[in-house]
Amino acid sequence: MTNIINLSDKFTPEEKGIIQIGKKKYEVDKSVEAVMRFEELADKQSTAAVVNAIEGALGEEASKEIGIRKMGYPNLKVLMAGVSAAMQNVTYEEVSARFPEQ
């Protein structure tokens, strides 16, 4: 006899990831596809890959509004940690602690 595992009531509603810069809030794509793409690009550790990872998670309009390509690298690292935290549903502090300053 087939063993059926009913997962219908196990799933939680999908929540949106949000980062806030000043008074403006930006939605972060938290889909598995987006997270895998973000991790793949961010793992390359080049500035271009990090920028592309963030732009993919936030979308073109938000990326332009924030001015990702014009910001300094320290701020880019802050933004990357914030986006990563929103995707993983953890705090900014948890993510930034994984990457101590060298």
C-alpha positions as CSV (number, residue, x, y, z in Angstrom):
1,M,0.0,0.0,0.0
2,T,1.2,3.5,-0.8
3,N,2.2,5.7,2.1
4,I,0.8,9.2,1.5
5,I,2.3,12.1,3.4
6,N,-0.1,15.0,3.4
7,L,1.8,18.3,3.5
8,S,-1.3,20.5,2.8
9,D,-1.4,22.1,6.2
10,K,2.4,22.2,6.8
11,F,3.2,25.0,4.4
12,T,3.3,28.6,5.8
13,P,2.0,31.6,3.8
14,E,4.8,33.1,1.7
15,E,6.1,36.3,3.2
16,K,7.8,39.0,1.3
17,G,11.3,40.1,2.2
18,I,11.6,43.8,2.8
19,I,14.6,46.1,3.3
20,Q,14.2,49.7,4.4
21,I,16.6,52.6,3.4
22,G,15.5,55.8,5.0
23,K,11.7,56.0,4.8
24,K,11.6,53.9,1.6
25,K,10.9,50.1,1.6
26,Y,12.0,47.7,-1.1
27,E,10.7,44.2,-1.7
28,V,13.3,41.4,-1.9
29,D,12.6,38.4,-4.0
30,K,12.8,35.4,-1.6
31,S,11.9,32.6,-4.0
32,V,14.3,29.6,-4.0
33,E,15.2,30.5,-7.5
34,A,16.2,34.0,-6.5
35,V,18.1,32.8,-3.4
36,M,20.1,30.3,-5.5
37,R,20.9,32.9,-8.1
38,F,21.9,35.4,-5.4
39,E,24.2,32.8,-3.7
40,E,25.8,31.7,-7.0
41,L,26.6,35.3,-8.0
42,A,27.7,36.4,-4.5
43,D,30.0,33.4,-4.1
44,K,32.1,34.6,-7.0
45,Q,33.1,37.5,-4.7
46,S,33.8,39.9,-7.5
47,T,32.2,43.4,-7.3
48,A,30.3,42.8,-10.6
49,A,28.9,39.6,-9.3
50,V,27.8,41.1,-6.0
51,V,26.1,44.0,-7.9
52,N,24.4,41.6,-10.2
53,A,23.2,39.5,-7.2
54,I,21.7,42.5,-5.5
55,E,20.1,43.8,-8.6
56,G,18.5,40.4,-9.3
57,A,17.1,40.3,-5.8
58,L,15.7,43.9,-5.8
59,G,14.9,44.4,-9.4
60,E,16.1,47.0,-11.9
61,E,13.9,49.9,-10.7
62,A,14.8,49.6,-7.0
63,S,18.5,49.1,-7.9
64,K,18.5,52.3,-9.9
65,E,16.6,54.2,-7.2
66,I,19.1,53.1,-4.5
67,G,22.0,53.9,-6.8
68,I,23.8,50.6,-6.2
69,R,26.3,51.1,-9.0
70,K,27.3,54.6,-7.6
71,M,27.8,53.5,-3.9
72,G,31.1,52.7,-2.3
73,Y,32.1,49.2,-1.6
74,P,31.5,49.3,2.2
75,N,27.9,50.4,1.6
76,L,27.5,47.7,-1.0
77,K,28.6,45.1,1.6
78,V,25.9,46.5,4.0
79,L,23.3,46.3,1.3
80,M,24.3,42.7,0.4
81,A,24.0,41.7,4.0
82,G,20.6,43.3,4.3
83,V,19.3,41.7,1.2
84,S,20.7,38.3,2.3
85,A,19.0,38.7,5.7
86,A,15.7,39.6,4.1
87,M,15.9,36.5,1.9
88,Q,16.7,34.2,4.8
89,N,14.3,35.7,7.3
90,V,17.0,36.5,9.8
91,T,18.4,39.7,11.3
92,Y,21.0,41.9,9.6
93,E,23.3,41.3,12.6
94,E,23.1,37.5,12.1
95,V,24.2,37.8,8.5
96,S,26.9,40.5,9.1
97,A,28.4,38.4,11.9
98,R,29.1,35.6,9.4
99,F,31.5,38.0,7.5
100,P,33.8,39.6,10.1
101,E,35.9,42.5,9.0
102,Q,39.4,41.4,7.9
